[in-house]
Amino acid sequence: MISNLFDEYRFHNQYPIRELQITGQLFGALINSKLIDGVTLMISLRCVTDALEKYTGKRFEFGIKALEQFSKRVHEWPSICQSLFNIEALQEKYPDMLEEVRLVLISLSS
């Protein structure tokens, strides 16, 4: 099932918005629940950041929905955090989400 979910990533731009948001929530929930690890986890995280970096409307919504699900764990991947802080669309449209990530990182470094 998870393999099929990843295989479908290349077709996300053809998904209706509602289904794409549900898929994003599922991706994020898998990450948040620690149901995937290793290479599969890294691929999942890359799918999310790619979707956010490309900012192509529907794919961006997928990335946002996924990130909302695992935002409390994102500090575990410093390179992902750095990628998020460099995404202009996130800075413009979701500054509260980035602020939440920043606060978690600050609290961990204290």
Helices and strands as residue ranges (DSSP letters): H 2-7, G 8-14, H 17-32, H 38-54, H 58-70, G 74-76, H 78-85, H 88-93, H 95-109
